[in-house]
Amino acid sequence: MKTINALRFTAVASAIAFSVNVWAQTSDAGATQSATPSASAGSSKSAMRKANRALSKKVSQALQKGGVELNGINVIAKNGAITLAGHAADAEQIDKAASIAKGVDGVKSVKNVLTIQEGGQ
């Protein structure tokens, strides 16, 4: 059982690392296209992180209200793009989570990397 949990953790961590890596590459491309950096880059980064946290919380609340069990689900927000990572009880919960997340105001896209939790663990 410990091996299965370790494998699940590794899979989720890999999915999150992959998502962050893809976002980092996208962010770098946008940064190189910018002609002049703003003078308030520090405060805008802080504001962006705050907005990302708020959107993540908003999506989590919508999922909970919609009847999706949040145990094992991570909601990651970046500039309006939502990634749902982790595991859910069944395929219906996975589809329901993606559908609800897409309907939240402020969400531009949803990447669903949820997997089905096996064995009721």
C-alpha atoms as an extended CHARMM CRD file, in Angstrom:
* protein
*
       121  EXT
         1         1  MET       CA              0.0000000000        0.0000000000        0.0000000000  PROA      1               0.0000000000
         2         2  LYS       CA              2.8750000000        2.3690000000        0.7550000000  PROA      2               0.0000000000
         3         3  THR       CA              4.3090000000        1.6490000000       -2.6890000000  PROA      3               0.0000000000
         4         4  ILE       CA              1.0140000000        2.5160000000       -4.3780000000  PROA      4               0.0000000000
         5         5  ASN       CA              0.7570000000        5.7660000000       -2.4300000000  PROA      5               0.0000000000
         6         6  ALA       CA              4.3590000000        6.6100000000       -3.2940000000  PROA      6               0.0000000000
         7         7  LEU       CA              3.6730000000        5.9580000000       -6.9820000000  PROA      7               0.0000000000
         8         8  ARG       CA              0.5680000000        8.1430000000       -6.8930000000  PROA      8               0.0000000000
         9         9  PHE       CA              2.4640000000       10.9290000000       -5.2000000000  PROA      9               0.0000000000
        10        10  THR       CA              5.2060000000       10.6540000000       -7.8090000000  PROA      10              0.0000000000
        11        11  ALA       CA              2.6640000000       10.7670000000      -10.6460000000  PROA      11              0.0000000000
        12        12  VAL       CA              0.9290000000       13.8470000000       -9.2400000000  PROA      12              0.0000000000
        13        13  ALA       CA              4.2390000000       15.5750000000       -8.5480000000  PROA      13              0.0000000000
        14        14  SER       CA              5.3840000000       14.8290000000      -12.0990000000  PROA      14              0.0000000000
        15        15  ALA       CA              2.1570000000       16.2120000000      -13.5610000000  PROA      15              0.0000000000
        16        16  ILE       CA              2.4860000000       19.3890000000      -11.5170000000  PROA      16              0.0000000000
        17        17  ALA       CA              6.1760000000       19.7710000000      -12.3910000000  PROA      17              0.0000000000
        18        18  PHE       CA              5.3630000000       19.2950000000      -16.0800000000  PROA      18              0.0000000000
        19        19  SER       CA              2.5960000000       21.9110000000      -15.9040000000  PROA      19              0.0000000000
        20        20  VAL       CA              4.8200000000       24.4120000000      -14.1340000000  PROA      20              0.0000000000
        21        21  ASN       CA              7.6010000000       23.7780000000      -16.6530000000  PROA      21              0.0000000000
        22        22  VAL       CA              5.2440000000       24.3770000000      -19.5770000000  PROA      22              0.0000000000
        23        23  TRP       CA              3.9630000000       27.5820000000      -17.9690000000  PROA      23              0.0000000000
        24        24  ALA       CA              7.5120000000       28.7460000000      -17.3000000000  PROA      24              0.0000000000
        25        25  GLN       CA              8.4030000000       28.3100000000      -20.9720000000  PROA      25              0.0000000000
        26        26  THR       CA              5.2780000000       30.1810000000      -22.0290000000  PROA      26              0.0000000000
        27        27  SER       CA              6.0420000000       32.9800000000      -19.5720000000  PROA      27              0.0000000000
        28        28  ASP       CA              9.6280000000       33.2410000000      -20.8250000000  PROA      28              0.0000000000
        29        29  ALA       CA              8.4310000000       33.5890000000      -24.4130000000  PROA      29              0.0000000000
        30        30  GLY       CA              6.0960000000       36.4010000000      -23.4160000000  PROA      30              0.0000000000
        31        31  ALA       CA              8.8260000000       38.1310000000      -21.4450000000  PROA      31              0.0000000000
        32        32  THR       CA             11.2270000000       38.1770000000      -24.3930000000  PROA      32              0.0000000000
        33        33  GLN       CA              8.5490000000       39.7250000000      -26.6110000000  PROA      33              0.0000000000
        34        34  SER       CA              7.9700000000       42.5850000000      -24.1860000000  PROA      34              0.0000000000
        35        35  ALA       CA              9.7350000000       45.6990000000      -25.4240000000  PROA      35              0.0000000000
        36        36  THR       CA              9.9910000000       47.6450000000      -22.1750000000  PROA      36              0.0000000000
        37        37  PRO       CA              9.6960000000       46.2300000000      -18.6770000000  PROA      37              0.0000000000
        38        38  SER       CA              7.3810000000       48.1290000000      -16.3740000000  PROA      38              0.0000000000
        39        39  ALA       CA              8.7970000000       50.0480000000      -13.4520000000  PROA      39              0.0000000000
        40        40  SER       CA              6.3800000000       48.3420000000      -11.0660000000  PROA      40              0.0000000000
        41        41  ALA       CA              7.2860000000       44.7630000000      -12.0170000000  PROA      41              0.0000000000
        42        42  GLY       CA              7.6500000000       43.7430000000       -8.3530000000  PROA      42              0.0000000000
        43        43  SER       CA              4.2110000000       44.9620000000       -7.3870000000  PROA      43              0.0000000000
        44        44  SER       CA              2.6170000000       43.5260000000      -10.5350000000  PROA      44              0.0000000000
        45        45  LYS       CA              4.1200000000       40.1000000000       -9.7700000000  PROA      45              0.0000000000
        46        46  SER       CA              2.7080000000       40.3270000000       -6.2790000000  PROA      46              0.0000000000
        47        47  ALA       CA             -0.6770000000       41.3640000000       -7.6280000000  PROA      47              0.0000000000
        48        48  MET       CA             -0.5950000000       38.5060000000      -10.1440000000  PROA      48              0.0000000000
        49        49  ARG       CA              0.1940000000       35.9590000000       -7.4220000000  PROA      49              0.0000000000
        50        50  LYS       CA             -2.6500000000       37.3450000000       -5.3420000000  PROA      50              0.0000000000
        51        51  ALA       CA             -5.0290000000       37.1400000000       -8.3170000000  PROA      51              0.0000000000
        52        52  ASN       CA             -3.9030000000       33.5550000000       -9.0320000000  PROA      52              0.0000000000
        53        53  ARG       CA             -4.5220000000       32.5400000000       -5.4160000000  PROA      53              0.0000000000
        54        54  ALA       CA             -7.9560000000       34.1990000000       -5.4650000000  PROA      54              0.0000000000
        55        55  LEU       CA             -8.9500000000       32.4390000000       -8.6990000000  PROA      55              0.0000000000
        56        56  SER       CA             -7.6960000000       29.1050000000       -7.3710000000  PROA      56              0.0000000000
        57        57  LYS       CA             -9.7820000000       29.5810000000       -4.2310000000  PROA      57              0.0000000000
        58        58  LYS       CA            -12.8140000000       30.6190000000       -6.2880000000  PROA      58              0.0000000000
        59        59  VAL       CA            -12.5550000000       27.4700000000       -8.4310000000  PROA      59              0.0000000000
        60        60  SER       CA            -12.0820000000       25.2780000000       -5.3390000000  PROA      60              0.0000000000
        61        61  GLN       CA            -15.2000000000       26.7580000000       -3.7710000000  PROA      61              0.0000000000
        62        62  ALA       CA            -17.1910000000       26.2080000000       -6.9680000000  PROA      62              0.0000000000
        63        63  LEU       CA            -16.0230000000       22.5870000000       -7.1190000000  PROA      63              0.0000000000
        64        64  GLN       CA            -17.0450000000       22.0470000000       -3.5110000000  PROA      64              0.0000000000
        65        65  LYS       CA            -20.4670000000       23.6420000000       -4.0730000000  PROA      65              0.0000000000
        66        66  GLY       CA            -20.8840000000       21.4820000000       -7.1760000000  PROA      66              0.0000000000
        67        67  GLY       CA            -20.4080000000       18.3040000000       -5.1700000000  PROA      67              0.0000000000
        68        68  VAL       CA            -16.8440000000       17.4570000000       -6.1630000000  PROA      68              0.0000000000
        69        69  GLU       CA            -14.7930000000       15.8830000000       -3.3520000000  PROA      69              0.0000000000
        70        70  LEU       CA            -11.6660000000       18.0710000000       -3.0570000000  PROA      70              0.0000000000
        71        71  ASN       CA             -9.5410000000       15.5800000000       -1.1170000000  PROA      71              0.0000000000
        72        72  GLY       CA             -6.6900000000       14.7190000000       -3.4460000000  PROA      72              0.0000000000
        73        73  ILE       CA             -7.4160000000       17.5320000000       -5.9310000000  PROA      73              0.0000000000
        74        74  ASN       CA             -5.0610000000       20.4790000000       -6.3850000000  PROA      74              0.0000000000
        75        75  VAL       CA             -6.3370000000       23.5810000000       -8.1670000000  PROA      75              0.0000000000
        76        76  ILE       CA             -3.5010000000       25.5890000000       -9.7040000000  PROA      76              0.0000000000
        77        77  ALA       CA             -4.1940000000       28.9710000000      -11.3100000000  PROA      77              0.0000000000
        78        78  LYS       CA             -1.9020000000       31.0050000000      -13.5250000000  PROA      78              0.0000000000
        79        79  ASN       CA             -3.1460000000       34.0110000000      -15.4790000000  PROA      79              0.0000000000
        80        80  GLY       CA             -6.6410000000       32.5660000000      -15.8380000000  PROA      80              0.0000000000
        81        81  ALA       CA             -5.4140000000       29.0890000000      -16.8170000000  PROA      81              0.0000000000
        82        82  ILE       CA             -6.5230000000       26.4200000000      -14.3510000000  PROA      82              0.0000000000
        83        83  THR       CA             -4.8270000000       23.0610000000      -13.8690000000  PROA      83              0.0000000000
        84        84  LEU       CA             -6.6790000000       20.3560000000      -11.9640000000  PROA      84              0.0000000000
        85        85  ALA       CA             -4.1270000000       17.8460000000      -10.6700000000  PROA      85              0.0000000000
        86        86  GLY       CA             -4.3430000000       14.8580000000       -8.3470000000  PROA      86              0.0000000000
        87        87  HSD       CA             -6.9540000000       12.1390000000       -8.1460000000  PROA      87              0.0000000000
        88        88  ALA       CA            -10.7170000000       11.7530000000       -7.9180000000  PROA      88              0.0000000000
        89        89  ALA       CA            -13.0230000000        8.8790000000       -7.0010000000  PROA      89              0.0000000000
        90        90  ASP       CA            -14.2350000000        8.1630000000      -10.5530000000  PROA      90              0.0000000000
        91        91  ALA       CA            -14.3810000000        9.4450000000      -14.1190000000  PROA      91              0.0000000000
        92        92  GLU       CA            -17.6830000000       11.2090000000      -13.4500000000  PROA      92              0.0000000000
        93        93  GLN       CA            -16.0330000000       13.3380000000      -10.7370000000  PROA      93              0.0000000000
        94        94  ILE       CA            -13.1490000000       14.1610000000      -13.0960000000  PROA      94              0.0000000000
        95        95  ASP       CA            -15.5040000000       15.3130000000      -15.8640000000  PROA      95              0.0000000000
        96        96  LYS       CA            -17.6710000000       17.2030000000      -13.3860000000  PROA      96              0.0000000000
        97        97  ALA       CA            -14.6350000000       19.0260000000      -11.9480000000  PROA      97              0.0000000000
        98        98  ALA       CA            -13.4860000000       20.1650000000      -15.4020000000  PROA      98              0.0000000000
        99        99  SER       CA            -16.9750000000       21.2930000000      -16.3640000000  PROA      99              0.0000000000
       100       100  ILE       CA            -17.4690000000       23.2920000000      -13.1760000000  PROA      100             0.0000000000
       101       101  ALA       CA            -14.0130000000       24.8770000000      -13.4030000000  PROA      101             0.0000000000
       102       102  LYS       CA            -14.6840000000       26.0290000000      -16.9910000000  PROA      102             0.0000000000
       103       103  GLY       CA            -17.8170000000       27.8350000000      -15.7910000000  PROA      103             0.0000000000
       104       104  VAL       CA            -16.0870000000       29.9290000000      -13.1260000000  PROA      104             0.0000000000
       105       105  ASP       CA            -15.8130000000       33.6250000000      -13.9630000000  PROA      105             0.0000000000
       106       106  GLY       CA            -12.2120000000       34.5520000000      -14.7610000000  PROA      106             0.0000000000
       107       107  VAL       CA            -11.1770000000       31.1020000000      -15.9800000000  PROA      107             0.0000000000
       108       108  LYS       CA             -9.7530000000       31.2360000000      -19.5130000000  PROA      108             0.0000000000
       109       109  SER       CA             -8.7750000000       27.5700000000      -19.8860000000  PROA      109             0.0000000000
       110       110  VAL       CA             -8.7820000000       24.3230000000      -17.9240000000  PROA      110             0.0000000000
       111       111  LYS       CA             -6.1340000000       21.6040000000      -18.0920000000  PROA      111             0.0000000000
       112       112  ASN       CA             -7.4150000000       18.4590000000      -16.4220000000  PROA      112             0.0000000000
       113       113  VAL       CA             -4.6970000000       16.0060000000      -15.3330000000  PROA      113             0.0000000000
       114       114  LEU       CA             -6.8140000000       14.2720000000      -12.6920000000  PROA      114             0.0000000000
       115       115  THR       CA             -6.5660000000       10.5060000000      -12.4270000000  PROA      115             0.0000000000
       116       116  ILE       CA             -8.9610000000        7.9610000000      -10.9600000000  PROA      116             0.0000000000
       117       117  GLN       CA             -8.1530000000        6.9020000000       -7.4170000000  PROA      117             0.0000000000
       118       118  GLU       CA             -7.9830000000        3.1200000000       -7.3320000000  PROA      118             0.0000000000
       119       119  GLY       CA             -8.7780000000        0.8100000000       -4.4480000000  PROA      119             0.0000000000
       120       120  GLY       CA            -10.7340000000        3.3560000000       -2.3930000000  PROA      120             0.0000000000
       121       121  GLN       CA             -7.5860000000        4.7760000000       -0.8240000000  PROA      121             0.0000000000
